[in-house]
Amino acid sequence: MIEKLDILVFSAHPDDAELACSGTIMKHIDAGLKVGIVDLTQGELGSRGTIETRYSEAEQASKLMGIHARVNLKMADGFFEINEENKKLIAEQIRRYQPNIVLANAFTDRHPDHGRAGKLVSEACFLSGLRMVETEWKGEKQVAHRPKAVYHYIQDYYIQPDFVVDVTDYTERKIEVIKAFKTQFFDPESKEPQTPISGEDFFDFVKSRMMNFGRPVGAKYAEGYTVERFPGVNNLMDLT
């Protein structure tokens, strides 16, 4: 059974997509495209909150973004591997949703799960296009599908982007989406341990990074991506 989406976003943990590319997600949804998110893990090793709160927070963030589907593959947070089993789990979702574009974690980042997830998703996207790789969904054999493009969103470490998306009009909505993960971010009443993202100034960092990406293209705020292969355009006027 195919449940067609235009864009499928993979994230190592619930909240990765919200932090790095929720502006892009909402912009494309408002343009009439269908977007879904696949979380690889439940974020169970997080210093704050629980698996249960992560699920409820992800549900709230999903509603705020207006996404069309969300799946959690329940891989082991911190310990998932780039192996056949996990590649096939991802290929199942790619073949289920048949996306034209896949967004995934960067190949390198502060959290080792991010880089490993980026590589895992990249390899799974290729294998998903091979008809000799067999997968099933709900008892039905799936057909091969390879996305037209895989782009990697930039999260914690600074990486020079290959392109950026102007999300100026979505910046405040993005901040509200991120805040849906209330156990993870600033709460003056919280008794949980402080983390690199729980400080009051973390949202200044998020917006500063977006300003940094936007400035070269004349946008106030943007989100950055790297590519696996150079993109092609039909018209030079499509480039800014």
Rosetta blueprint (number, residue, H / E / L):
1 M L
2 I L
3 E L
4 K L
5 L L
6 D L
7 I E
8 L E
9 V E
10 F E
11 S E
12 A L
13 H L
14 P L
15 D L
16 D H
17 A H
18 E H
19 L H
20 A H
21 C H
22 S H
23 G H
24 T H
25 I H
26 M H
27 K H
28 H H
29 I H
30 D H
31 A L
32 G L
33 L L
34 K L
35 V E
36 G E
37 I E
38 V E
39 D E
40 L E
41 T E
42 Q L
43 G L
44 E L
45 L L
46 G L
47 S L
48 R L
49 G L
50 T L
51 I H
52 E H
53 T H
54 R H
55 Y H
56 S H
57 E H
58 A H
59 E H
60 Q H
61 A H
62 S H
63 K H
64 L H
65 M H
66 G L
67 I L
68 H L
69 A E
70 R E
71 V E
72 N E
73 L E
74 K E
75 M E
76 A L
77 D L
78 G L
79 F L
80 F L
81 E L
82 I L
83 N L
84 E H
85 E H
86 N H
87 K H
88 K H
89 L H
90 I H
91 A H
92 E H
93 Q H
94 I H
95 R H
96 R H
97 Y H
98 Q L
99 P L
100 N L
101 I E
102 V E
103 L E
104 A E
105 N L
106 A L
107 F L
108 T L
109 D L
110 R L
111 H L
112 P H
113 D H
114 H H
115 G H
116 R H
117 A H
118 G H
119 K H
120 L H
121 V H
122 S H
123 E H
124 A H
125 C H
126 F H
127 L H
128 S H
129 G L
130 L L
131 R L
132 M L
133 V L
134 E L
135 T L
136 E E
137 W E
138 K L
139 G L
140 E E
141 K E
142 Q L
143 V L
144 A L
145 H L
146 R L
147 P L
148 K L
149 A E
150 V E
151 Y E
152 H E
153 Y E
154 I L
155 Q L
156 D L
157 Y L
158 Y L
159 I L
160 Q L
161 P L
162 D L
163 F E
164 V E
165 V E
166 D E
167 V L
168 T H
169 D H
170 Y H
171 T H
172 E H
173 R H
174 K H
175 I H
176 E H
177 V H
178 I H
179 K H
180 A L
181 F L
182 K L
183 T L
184 Q L
185 F L
186 F L
187 D L
188 P L
189 E L
190 S L
191 K L
192 E L
193 P L
194 Q L
195 T L
196 P L
197 I L
198 S L
199 G L
200 E L
201 D L
202 F H
203 F H
204 D H
205 F H
206 V H
207 K H
208 S H
209 R H
210 M H
211 M H
212 N H
213 F H
214 G H
215 R H
216 P H
217 V H
218 G L
219 A L
220 K L
221 Y L
222 A E
223 E E
224 G E
225 Y E
226 T E
227 V E
228 E L
229 R L
230 F L
231 P L
232 G L
233 V L
234 N L
235 N L
236 L H
237 M H
238 D H
239 L L
240 T L
